[in-house]
């Protein structure tokens, strides 16, 4: 029972952390999504830089539209992080119980993370698709969550699921790169440390943060073409797109061909700098908030459990 409560505590802390970080960075996320979703046509593009999206919102007096779809995004982020952290904690505990091991190796850890990521992607894909469509809609023309989900077929609500499952490799790449960089740095530290010192060599907080940001950036660069294809598949159609583009452009092959023909190879990396900035800041904020509130969350859950047990005993005795 305590193990389940621990999983719930981890999941709740992670979900709250995701909620706060998503809200803080949402205007940047909206600008990024609209910039990524646009494909150059006939040598012209609406947004030459990421800042052009912000300028458009200000010039049209639609600055609050940078928050369109925030409720859906927060709901998706909360559920996604809760499912991920609970799934990861559950699968980790299950592995330790079945294997009898006291620790988890790198390979097992990557598989557990991938399994938790796959469960998260499948569970939250409709909300992910809806939030992307709401973000990429014209400023002031975003529809409600229900209308966004019901305006197409049920299968369209799962647009980009294949790529979402593929992108579960992102944390695996990040963890592998982080581990390799960490080992090299620790070896260099061991060489410079005096031989008579018995204390173990560990990373400083700053070194861990830098390696974490670097490994996340490398993972983002390697998986970015898939990230941009996913945004384009899930993006809302404006009136011009509906007349000019066939439905096939919303398939993976259609999106790849569209980017290649209109923007070339570099088009697959359009908006990469914004993605790295948003991803690194989001990860740092999420983990920082999660660590700060995890102890409080654990205490609150234990207090709630004791309260429910005491109430149950009173009802039985009455």
TAGITA-V8428 format. One record per run of one state. SS is the DSSP state (a for helix, b for strand, c for the rest). FROM is the first residue (numbers start at 1). TO is the last residue. Records with the same first field share a line. If there is no record, write none. Layout:
SS: FROM-TO + FROM-TO
This chain:
c: 1-1 + 38-40 + 42-43 + 45-50 + 60-62 + 68-69 + 100-105 + 137-144 + 151-154 + 159-160 + 167-168 + 193-204 + 235-238 + 245-246 + 251-251 + 264-264 + 270-271 + 318-318
a: 2-37 + 51-59 + 63-67 + 70-99 + 106-136 + 145-150 + 155-158 + 161-166 + 169-192 + 205-234 + 239-244 + 247-250 + 252-263 + 265-269 + 272-317
b: 41-41 + 44-44
